[in-house]
Amino acid sequence: MAARARREEGAATAELALGVPLLLALTVGLVWMLAVGAAQVRVVDASREAARAIARGDDVASARSVALRIAPEGASVRVEVGEDRVVVVTSARVAAPGGLLASVPGVTVSDEAVALVEESWP
């Protein structure tokens, strides 16, 4: 019995040494997924606010600046204004975290918002 206990003496340390990096990578991955979700929400809000502002009669430049303020850093905003509707497409790149997940490519989040142009009152 003593020989068996002696052979298993370092087993817990070895398992811990193998398990900690895996748990760390899993935690970093989950935090990154939360960051991607938050970036998607910001992109949706940016597109919606810009489309609504232009549909109400604001100029395109000010609406684009509002969208860029709301969207994640480095986002792009494309605006198409038609006779009866406005289309705003916002997209942003969310880079993967470094370290254990450095080989994972980044994710691009985007959204398209459409708003009907409001008629001006006389």
ABEGO torsion letter per residue (X at the ends): XAAAAAAAAAAAAAAAAAAAAAAAAAAAAAAAAAAAAAAAAAAAAAAAAAAAAAAAGBBAAAAAAAAAAABBBGBBBBBBBBAABBBBBBBBBBBBBBEAAAABBBBBBBBBBBBBBBBBBX
